Amino acid sequence: MTESSRLSGVLRAPDRAGVYHLPAEGCEGVAQVAAELGFAFAHVELDGCPDKAEFLHRIAAALHFPTWFGQNWDALADCLTDLSWLKAEGYVLVLDHMDRLRLAAEADFVTAIDIFEEAARSWADEGVPMWIFVGLAQDGITHLRSL
């Protein structure tokens, strides 16, 4: 079994979806598999992202959040569990280069991960997979699972 077909099989399973380390296939490999599955895909480049405000701005831009997005954690949770403007069979987000945010604002990093995990669980309850892959230079972050 190729890595791509293995990843494709994994991404189809809503009950396994959630927040994970970015797999070895990287952003391009994940994007390709998402496209093959007909899933919505967003790459959020977070290189140099220093704080919550900038993080929320970049997420909103990448996911085309509606104008009513309130630039706060509650609004992020609401948008992630709605996505009516981005209908798809599943969702894959890559939050790339989160190192600076993690180091500069650990509490915000943890809060964001928790919100994404809760959104994935909410979508799984509806039988829709939502995968969030976090790209970090350091491995072994206890908040994240690996595939």
C-alpha positions in Angstrom: 0.0 0.0 0.0 1.4 3.4 -1.0 1.6 6.2 1.6 -1.0 8.2 -0.5 -3.5 5.3 -0.4 -2.9 4.7 3.3 -3.5 8.4 4.0 -6.6 8.3 1.8 -8.0 5.5 3.8 -7.3 7.2 7.1 -8.8 10.5 6.0 -12.2 8.9 5.1 -12.8 7.9 8.7 -14.7 10.6 10.7 -14.3 8.8 13.9 -10.5 9.1 13.7 -10.4 12.7 12.6 -9.1 15.5 14.8 -5.9 17.4 15.4 -2.7 15.7 14.4 1.0 16.4 13.6 1.4 17.1 9.9 2.2 13.6 8.5 5.4 12.8 6.5 3.5 13.3 3.2 3.6 17.1 4.1 1.2 19.8 3.0 1.3 18.9 -0.7 0.6 15.2 -0.1 -2.2 16.0 2.2 -3.7 18.5 -0.3 -3.5 16.0 -3.1 -5.3 13.3 -1.1 -8.0 15.8 0.1 -8.6 16.8 -3.5 -8.9 13.1 -4.6 -11.5 12.6 -1.8 -13.5 15.8 -2.7 -12.7 17.4 0.6 -12.3 21.1 1.2 -8.7 21.9 1.8 -7.1 25.0 3.3 -3.5 25.7 4.0 -2.9 28.3 6.7 0.6 29.7 6.6 1.5 30.7 10.2 5.2 31.5 9.8 5.9 34.4 12.0 2.4 34.5 13.5 3.0 36.1 16.9 -0.4 36.2 18.6 -4.1 35.3 18.8 -5.2 38.3 16.7 -3.0 37.4 13.7 -3.8 33.7 14.1 -7.5 34.4 13.9 -7.0 36.7 10.9 -5.1 34.1 9.0 -7.6 31.3 9.8 -10.5 33.6 8.7 -8.8 34.5 5.4 -7.8 30.9 4.6 -11.3 29.5 5.3 -13.2 32.5 3.8 -15.1 33.1 7.0 -18.1 35.4 6.6 -18.1 39.0 7.5 -19.9 38.3 10.8 -16.8 36.5 12.2 -16.0 38.2 15.5 -12.3 37.6 15.7 -12.5 35.7 19.0 -12.4 32.1 20.2 -16.2 31.7 20.4 -16.6 33.0 16.8 -13.8 30.6 15.7 -15.7 27.7 17.2 -19.0 28.9 15.6 -17.5 29.2 12.2 -15.6 25.9 12.3 -18.8 24.0 13.2 -20.9 25.8 10.6 -18.9 26.1 7.3 -22.1 26.4 5.4 -20.3 28.6 2.8 -17.8 25.8 2.3 -19.9 22.7 1.8 -17.8 19.5 1.3 -17.8 15.8 2.0 -15.0 16.5 4.5 -12.5 19.1 5.6 -8.7 19.2 5.8 -6.8 22.1 7.2 -3.0 22.4 7.5 -1.9 24.9 10.1 1.7 25.2 8.9 4.6 26.6 10.9 2.8 27.1 14.3 6.1 27.2 16.2 6.2 30.9 16.8 2.6 31.1 18.1 3.3 28.0 20.3 6.4 29.6 21.8 5.0 33.2 22.1 1.5 32.3 23.3 1.4 28.8 24.6 -2.1 29.3 26.2 -3.5 30.6 22.9 -1.9 27.6 21.1 -3.5 25.2 23.4 -6.9 27.0 23.2 -6.8 26.9 19.4 -5.9 23.2 19.4 -8.8 22.5 21.8 -11.3 24.4 19.6 -10.2 22.6 16.4 -10.4 19.2 18.2 -14.0 20.1 19.4 -15.0 21.1 15.9 -13.6 17.8 14.5 -15.7 15.9 17.1 -18.8 17.9 16.2 -18.4 17.1 12.5 -17.7 13.4 13.2 -21.0 13.3 15.0 -22.5 14.2 11.6 -20.4 11.6 9.8 -18.1 14.2 8.2 -14.4 14.0 8.7 -12.5 17.1 9.7 -8.8 16.8 9.9 -6.5 19.5 11.2 -2.8 18.9 10.6 -0.3 21.1 12.6 3.1 21.7 11.2 5.8 22.3 13.9 9.5 22.0 13.7 9.6 20.2 17.0 8.0 16.7 17.4 6.6 15.3 20.5 4.1 18.0 21.4 1.9 16.3 23.9 -1.2 18.1 22.7 -1.0 16.5 19.3 -1.3 12.9 18.0 0.5 11.4 15.1 -1.0 9.2 12.3 
